[in-house]
């Protein structure tokens, strides 16, 4: 078992692939299987080493991180993890994406295939016959990555005696806001394509939105499933007031989880980023790839040196529309 208590912590651990990766190289978690420290990662073992409690009724104050130069080196990683927790817990991106790809760098080109449906599921390959080919090639367009973030402004004097859990809550709120910013980029790619000039298929209706319109939208997906509807909050009352949405099962799910679903199983996600004039529908399992460049980034030198004034927290990511046929819009006139 590694001796996690004898590792020297300094700002050099933030260089390269990041603090957690570098610390895990020095203190691999796999060495703790079968011990009382199993289940903790290298960062969490350092918190235990220096007895820094970051949650619960007896959590410490921010000043505990700055008891020494070594404990101060843990503070930026704590900030990063709190912000990432806010991004993940918002479930905005995870609830609409099929896969998340992490890269190191800023250039990423996904793959595409020319797979098409056969005329009948009963078609088969005769003995000695030719097996149909599916070409898998690189996409013509690079995935465009953007930086999303916020800057928090505080003084060390104002925060030093605040409970760590309270400050973590504020950081999670920053993460939730970053997720909302990212959602705007994801919607743009789903609607307009990777190049911004390839709009998804649109179904135009006239008059008031009816349940029949939603059924036709669902039916238009063919072999794909309409798993998710992104709608503006102003459209939600129209949906919920439809007789069909008062179905017992849908109502029970809403009361139990707070999540809205349609009678045909598609989850409804409301977002002010969606224009009021259309509904975005897609198959979550085939529509969107999230491309994440690195982890959440903070200015670790400032945090270690207690220079909390104007600290930027950023996340760089982009989105790739995987399958064009798995996305539809329903325009409301």
C-alpha positions, -999 to +999 in steps of 0.1 A: +000+000+000+013+035-009+020+059+020-003+088+011+009+107+041+044+112+028+035+128-006+046+163-011+018+186-024+026+216-045+014+236-075+035+215-098+008+188-096-015+210-116+007+210-146+001+186-176-029+163-172-041+179-140-040+175-102-060+143-099-042+125-126-007+134-114-016+127-078-031+093-087+003+084-104+020+090-071-006+074-050-027+048-071-061+041-057-058+004-067-032-001-040-059+005-013-082-024-022-092-043+009-082-015+032-102+011+052-093+037+025-109+017-004-133+039-023-114+071-018-094+086-046-060+103-042-075+137-035-099+124-009-071+106+009-052+139+011-083+155+027-083+126+052-045+130+058-049+167+068-083+161+085-101+186+062-139+180+064-157+195+034-193+185+043-215+176+071-224+194+104-188+194+115-173+206+082-143+230+085-140+266+074-121+277+043-091+287+064-084+251+071-072+247+035-045+274+042-030+259+074+001+250+054+015+253+018+006+217+012-030+220+022-033+252+002-024+231-029-056+211-023-078+242-026-079+246-064-089+209-068-117+214-043-130+244-064-128+224-096-147+194-081-174+216-067-180+233-100-180+200-119-205+187-094-228+216-103-224+209-140-231+172-135-259+175-110-278+199-133-283+170-156-289+194-185-262+181-208-262+145-196-300+142-201-297+151-238-264+135-249-257+100-261-219+100-253-193+123-239-158+123-254-128+138-235-099+151-256-066+169-249-064+198-272-088+217-294-092+198-326-116+170-329-132+153-359-159+127-353-169+098-376-199+093-398-213+063-416-236+057-446-258+031-429-293+031-444-323+010-435-330-020-457-364-023-473-376-052-451-364-068-419-368-102-435-340-095-461-310-118-456-277-126-474-278-156-498-251-182-495-221-169-512-238-135-516-222-101-511-224-086-476-235-049-478-208-025-469-211+004-445-184+031-450-172+047-417-153+079-424-142+110-407-167+138-407-161+167-430-164+193-402-143+198-371-163+200-339-162+236-329-152+240-293-161+270-271-151+282-237-179+286-211-174+301-177-179+325-149-156+347-128-162+348-091-151+378-071-143+375-034-117+383-008-099+358+013-108+378+044-145+375+036-143+338+030-117+324+054-142+317+082-170+305+060-179+269+062-165+249+033-199+233+025-214+268+021-187+279-003-191+246-022-228+253-026-219+287-043-194+269-066-220+243-076-243+271-086-216+284-108-213+249-124-251+248-129-249+282-147-221+269-170-242+239-178-270+263-189-246+281-211-235+248-227-271+239-233-274+268-256-245+255-277-259+220-278-293+232-290-277+252-318-258+221-331-289+199-328-310+224-348-285+237-373-259+209-376-222+208-371-215+234-398-243+257-387-259+254-422-276+220-421-309+224-403-326+193-390-359+182-405-388+205-396-425+198-393-446+229-397-481+232-382-507+258-384-532+267-356-529+256-320-507+227-310-526+195-306-519+160-294-522+148-330-493+171-340-472+154-313-482+119-325-472+128-361-439+142-348-433+109-329-442+088-359-418+108-382-388+093-365-390+060-383-364+036-368-353+061-342-371+069-310-384+102-299-370+101-264-367+138-255-386+170-261-369+204-254-395+231-251-398+267-239-415+270-205-443+290-222-452+258-241-454+235-211-489+246-199-502+239-234-488+203-232-500+196-196-535+208-203-540+183-231-563+155-220-539+129-231-512+143-207-534+136-178-528+099-182-524+082-148-489+068-155-476+101-167-491+119-137-477+095-112-442+099-128-445+136-125-456+135-089-429+110-080-399+124-098-408+159-109-400+149-145-425+154-173-431+127-198-454+124-227-480+095-230-456+079-255-426+080-232-406+110-243-392+131-215-400+168-216-372+192-206-381+229-204-355+255-212-357+292-219-329+287-245-356+271-268-375+297-288-412+298-281-421+291-317-408+255-319-403+222-301-370+203-305-374+165-305-347+139-307-334+105-299-311+109-269-293+077-278-283+088-313-284+126-316-257+144-297-220+139-287-204+161-261-167+168-267-150+180-236-115+195-238-098+188-205-115+194-172-129+225-156-101+250-154-093+275-126-064+299-120-048+276-095-019+300-087-043+327-076-062+302-054-031+288-038-018+323-030-052+333-016-057+359-044-094+351-047-103+384-063-115+378-099-108+341-104-120+326-137-137+292-138-140+278-173-150+247-192-142+242-229-164+219-249-183+214-282-211+194-296-215+170-325-248+160-341-242+123-345-272+113-367-292+139-387-323+117-388-325+114-351-335+151-347-366+170-356-382+204-349-419+212-348-425+248-357-455+264-341-472+291-361 
